[in-house]
Amino acid sequence: MASASVAVEGGEDVTRTFLSFLNSFSSEDANADAGGEGAENPSGYRDYVEQLELMYERSGTTLYVNFQHLMEFDGVLAHEAVEANFYKYQPFLRRAVVEFVRQHKPAMVRWDGGKEKEFWVAFVNLPRVHRLRELKAENIGQLTSFSGTVTRTSEVRPELLLGAFKCAECDTLVPDVEQQCRYTTPAICLNAQCGNRMKWTLAQDGCKFVDWQRVRVQENANEVPAGSLPRSMEVILRHEAVEEARAGDKAIFTGSLLVVPEGAPSNMAGDRTELAAAGGGRSGAIRGMGVRELFYRMVFVAHSVVNTADPAAGSTDAAGASATATGGSVNIRGDDNDEDVLESFTTEERRDISNMARDPNIYDKFVGSIAPTVHGHVDIKRAVALMLFGGVHKETNEKINLRGDINVLVVGDPSCAKSQFLKYVSTFLPRAVYTSGKSSSAAGLTATVAKDIETGEFCIEAGALMLADNGICCIDEFDKMDAKDQVAIHEAMEQQTISMTKAGIQATLNARTSILAAANPVGGRYDRSKKLKHNLSLPAPILSRFDLVHVMIDEPDEFRDYALARHIVSLHQRRENAVTADYALPQLQRYIRYARTIRPKLTPEAQKEVVEAYVRLRQGDSQPGSQAAYRITVRQLEALVRLSEALARVHCRKD
């Protein structure tokens, strides 16, 4: 398309050119130009006119613009006006959106009561995504994207954008007073004979409020330099962007970086000592010259939140970007609609999934593709595979949830690659958390109540199990945990909730997660002459909550030791070329996402087999001199059902 030149100094030119972009841009035309066809779009499809129809259906007021589209239409407008001076030109962009809505959907401009709507514009798919550590003073006021992990979210509160104030002395109304990051009153009354500067009353009828939420974002673990602590940034979400980020989400935030004045802490190291020694001399003079006002705090105001776990996160379509920015995160629990999941895949990906599902050896190939750098241990890889697929979550008529997640415990001698499995699983899923038992407390695993520094209110900070909601929590050195900390996860492992009553807060939080734990036997080595319960220092209530318990014993075996040594040496020599897997990691993730939408049901024959297997296990446990590893309970019967459902999902079968 021909580029329309724009003078970035003039806001009216920006409004006019951006409105022309919204009215005329068609991604089909752009694709035809890129293909060298040179033909116009016969269907007359226009991306943002179509997105406006979707906004009208869901009563939305935020228009999501793909930045790549704007670059194709006019690179000068995209880079010099929108990207470089976003904070300056944002009002003009919003004005263009209002005019765009007025041209195509005049009924959307006002609410039912006749009050005008506020329309917003949000950009997605910027060419560069910064790391949190890269946000510097040069990014202030620019349109910027950065990635991070959400660690805390506040409640949604109304924020005053434009205030209307009534003079307390002459009742003169002063409208549209912009709030400057704090409660801002008019400088002086509009009535020339009044001169009031201090006494004001807020007139709520003329004020404009917007939903407001503050989230704390921490840089991703793989982006933290060696020897450094992870940094955090406060992100402000407004309007329709609120509630789009949850604790534990890895997301890309797009918006502008702002600074707000903040006085230096009065208790900085040595301040009080210097002031006392100087007797209010030179240090006091420096304080009086306003040095404290030179301290600023950076705040990121985000207009769009895109969860990086979403398969449509890289979409270049404006409507797809809108759906991505408002659709939330990937749901691996299988609650997604089958059709919606299929639509998120390309034609080639659907064909690949169909070929995998028709393969009769899919289970063995899938198991062989899990942790390919670990030699052997096929049984444990089978357990991990079934845990990734999971069982079906059910709900009784009494609204009681029945767990579908599978918990796995790996017990073994040192140097048996237990931690390798945990690390692999923690990188396999988007919402997977890795933690160590010895360095984790009960509050760190579940949740804790902390006081907000600014408001002084008590709030809940998520622990590892909450951060892994809809994912997997990998706990290493499980046997090293203190007994009181192990008790804290009883409820989370079976009921999949965390209940707490602290500091006036009574809440039940979701912890719908599978647990993959690794533990060492008592004394460091597994004793074959003893039963499993005597080799582990874990109490029976926790042991019964694991669906699968696998034992790894390191015994000398000439053939196995030779094969293992060749495998390890080959890894060091050839690295990734030393292992061959049937399926790549993206293929496994896509297949699991599709398979978890299937809700298999037990056939009468399968029900009979499960019941008979449970009865046999109970009989073996009740006989005198039984060699059962640990007590068989009803939880093991439910585990058999979950494992059967997971196997059906592996083969994409509904029964």
Order of alpha helices (4+ residues) and beta strands (2+ residues): alpha-alpha-alpha-beta-alpha-alpha-beta-beta-beta-beta-beta-beta-beta-beta-beta-alpha-alpha-beta-alpha-alpha-alpha-alpha-alpha-beta-beta-beta-alpha-beta-alpha-beta-beta-alpha-beta-alpha-alpha-beta-beta-beta-alpha-alpha-beta-alpha-alpha-alpha-alpha
